[in-house]
Amino acid sequence: MVPCTDCEPLWARLYERDTSRPFFCDRDGIKKYDLSEIGYERRNGYSCYNNAGIKLLKSYEQWKKENGR
């Protein structure tokens, strides 16, 4: 990961339920907290972080308008 000040926000794919802390898993299924601890294939081909939340937030805003919220 490289810091970026003018990029869209990113969300982790997986979070702990109780702490909201992002975590990652390699093919062994063992929870890791640092992206550098998982293998190259998962780190670069699995979308551990993505911007899919932006689409959800836009959909939610539209839903609020349509439902008077």
C-alpha positions as a printed NumPy array, in Angstrom:
array([[  0.   ,   0.   ,   0.   ],
       [  1.194,   3.479,  -0.871],
       [ -0.315,   6.585,   0.768],
       [ -2.362,   8.734,  -1.602],
       [ -3.884,  12.084,  -0.66 ],
       [ -6.011,  12.62 ,  -3.794],
       [ -7.445,   9.08 ,  -4.215],
       [-10.883,   7.708,  -3.403],
       [-11.307,   6.126,   0.041],
       [-10.586,   2.418,   0.384],
       [-12.232,  -0.192,   2.577],
       [-10.801,  -3.532,   3.601],
       [-12.569,  -6.653,   2.355],
       [-12.621,  -8.256,   5.82 ],
       [-13.101,  -6.729,   9.275],
       [-13.326,  -8.18 ,  12.763],
       [-16.877,  -7.911,  13.989],
       [-16.094,  -6.753,  17.528],
       [-13.25 ,  -4.315,  16.805],
       [-13.8  ,  -3.267,  13.159],
       [-10.097,  -3.961,  12.656],
       [ -9.242,  -5.041,   9.102],
       [ -7.595,  -8.412,   8.67 ],
       [ -6.304, -10.585,   5.845],
       [ -6.088, -14.312,   5.203],
       [ -3.812, -16.319,   2.998],
       [ -4.82 , -19.717,   1.621],
       [ -4.043, -21.222,   5.029],
       [ -7.017, -19.315,   6.514],
       [ -4.983, -17.885,   9.389],
       [ -5.944, -14.324,  10.288],
       [ -3.174, -11.756,   9.742],
       [ -3.244,  -8.049,  10.523],
       [ -0.536,  -6.832,   8.183],
       [ -0.936,  -7.084,   4.427],
       [  2.763,  -7.843,   4.071],
       [  2.248, -11.106,   5.99 ],
       [  0.222, -12.76 ,   3.244],
       [  1.524, -14.257,   0.018],
       [  2.094, -12.344,  -3.201],
       [ -0.831, -13.986,  -5.001],
       [ -3.388, -12.951,  -2.38 ],
       [ -1.799,  -9.578,  -1.77 ],
       [ -1.958,  -8.612,  -5.442],
       [ -4.885, -10.551,  -6.85 ],
       [ -7.558, -10.628,  -4.158],
       [ -8.598,  -6.99 ,  -3.726],
       [ -7.86 ,  -6.857,   0.001],
       [ -8.707,  -3.166,  -0.16 ],
       [-11.129,  -1.653,  -2.648],
       [-13.432,   1.313,  -3.216],
       [-16.675,  -0.701,  -3.499],
       [-18.058,   1.199,  -0.508],
       [-18.472,   4.307,  -2.662],
       [-21.128,   2.578,  -4.784],
       [-22.938,   1.463,  -1.627],
       [-22.907,   4.981,  -0.164],
       [-24.332,   6.419,  -3.393],
       [-27.048,   3.757,  -3.439],
       [-27.86 ,   4.526,   0.183],
       [-28.195,   8.253,  -0.541],
       [-30.591,   7.441,  -3.388],
       [-32.555,   5.081,  -1.131],
       [-32.88 ,   7.815,   1.529],
       [-34.296,  10.245,  -1.04 ],
       [-36.754,   7.68 ,  -2.373],
       [-37.919,   6.717,   1.108],
       [-38.145,  10.165,   2.689],
       [-35.358,   9.6  ,   5.149]])
